[in-house]
Amino acid sequence: MFLHRYNFFIKHKVLAAAQYDFLFAGDIHDFYDPPTRDKFYRLIEKLEKFKGECTWSESRLLKKFRGANFGLRLQGDRVSVETYIFDGSLRIEGKHLGDMTVRNRLVIAQGAYQEGDVSAAEVICQGQIIGNVKARRKVTILPGGTVVGDIVAPALQFDSGASFQGNCQVDLIQSKAVSPPRKSLIAQLFGSG
């Protein structure tokens, strides 16, 4: 990356250049395997512990990642047979048997399989869910995604090529918290957007 090219000129006091680059490249909205996720958290803890000694760039990095909750990616070669409760965002890329409660976003990746009830703020299905789905914000079934079970959510999105078998319930009480985007005056007058 352009910013990293000149990083060898910058002296860091707390992190080594490679550690700084690794953390700098992180995205708080992305999903990571457990070792990578743990490395992010260790580097953030190190910056927090020595925040009085941080350079300006390290302080900016700490500010960006303080309180970060990186998503966890459970890779394709993992099979879980347990009730899973996760405080953050989760991406399943393999097979999971059992109920699942996720605080933020749950993504069932293409080719992944979830058998059991799921509950999350937002559920995105590209794979297969066999069980009931409850979302506080939205359920999205993308092309190739399949849900066999009942869905309760304030907003539903079924893309072309998605498959669904079950009942849908739009929870009107929760839907008040999710307001649709407002059209501009020009869009209202000319019927666009």
N, C-alpha and C positions, 0 to 999 in steps of 0.2 A: 504494500500500500504506500501511497505517496507520503503520508505522515510518518510511516515507520522508516523510510529510507534515511532520514536524518536523525533517527533516534540515537545513533551511536555518538552523536555530539552532545547529547543531553546527559548530564550526570544525575542519576537518581540516588537518593540517600537511603531509601528503605527497600525498594525492589531492584533486582537485577534487570538489565535491559530486556532479556527474554521474558521475564515474569511480567514486566510492564506491558510488553507487546501482546502477550497472551491474554492478559486481563483487558487491555484496550480493545482487542478484537471480539470480546464477548458481547452478547446481546441478551439483555434481561428478558426479552420476549421469546427466546428460542428454547429448544429442548436439548439437554445434554445427557450423556451416559453418566452413571454414578461417579467414576473416577475424575472425569473432567469437571463435573459440577462441584465435587469436593475440592478440587484444586482452585477453582474460582473462589469458593468460600474461604479457604485458607489464606489466599492472597488478600482478600478484603479484610480478614481479621488481622493480618499483619499490618496493613495500612492503618487500621483503626487503633491497634496497639501502639504504634509509633507515629501517630498523627502529628504530634508536635515537631517531629523531625522531617516530615514530608516536604518535598519540593513542591513548587506551585503545581506542576503537572500531576504529581502524585495526589495532591490534595483534590484536584479537579476529578481525578479518577475515583477517589474515595467518595466524593460527593455524588458522582454518577451511579455508583454501585452500592452505596449504603442502603441497607434494607432490601436489597435485591432478593428476589425469590425465583431463581432459575428453574425452568421446567425440567422435569425428569423424563428421560427417554428410556423405556424398557425395551430392549432390543429383541429382534426376532427369535433368538435362540432361547428365550426364557418362557417357562410355563409356570404360572403361579396358581396354586389351588388354595386360596385364602380370601377372606374379606380384606380388601385393601382400602385404607383410609389415608388420603394424601392431602397435605396442607400446601397447595400450590397448583401448578399446571402439570399435566401428565400426558405423555404420548406413548401409546401401546403399539409396538411393532411386532408383537408375537401373539401368543395365545394366553388368555387369562380366564380362569374359571373361578367364579365367585363374585359376590356383590362388590361394588366399587363406589366410594364416595370421594369426590375430588373438590377441593375448595374453589378452584378457578376453572381453567379450561381442560377438558378431556378430549384428546384426539385419538380415534381408533384409525390407525394408518391403513393404507391399501394393503390387503393381504393379511391383516391382523384379525383376530377373533376374540370377542368378549362374550362369555356366557355368564349371565347373572344381571341383576338390576344395577343400573348406574344412576348416579346423582352428581350433578356438577353445576357450576354457574353457566357454562356453555359446553355443549357436546357437538363435536364435529366427527362425522362417521364417513370414512372412506373404505372401511373394511366391513366386518359383520358384527352386529350386536344381536344376541339372542337373549332378550330380557326387557324389562320395562326401563324406560328412560325418563328421568325427571331433570329439568334444567331451570335455573332461576332466571336466565336471560334468553337463551336461544338454543334450538337444535337445528343442525344443518346436516343433511345427508347428501353427500357429493356423488358424482357419477361413479358407479361401481359399488357404492355403499349400500348396505342392507340392514334394516332394522326389523326384527320380528318380535313384537311386543308393543305395549301401550306407551304413548308419549304424552307427557304433561309439560308444557312450557308456554311462556307468554308469546314466543315467536317461533315459527317453524319455517324451514326452507328446504324444499325438495328439489334438487337439480335434476335436469334431464338425465336419465340413465340410473337414477337412484331407485331403490326398491324398499317398499314399506308394507308390512302386514300387521295390522293391529288397529287400535283406536287412538285417536288424537283428542287431546283436550287442551284448548287454549285457556290458560289460567288468567282470567281477566283482572284479578286483583294484582298480580305481579306485573301484568302488561302495562299498567299505568306508570310504572317506574321506567319502562323502556319507551321513550317517545319517538315517533317516526321523524325522519329528517324533515325539516320545514322547507317548503318550496319558496324560492325568492319571488318577489312581485312579478318580475319579468317571466319567470317560468309559469306562474299562475295565469298571466295574461295571454301568453303565447302557447301554452300547453306543452312546454318542453321540460326536461329534467325531472 
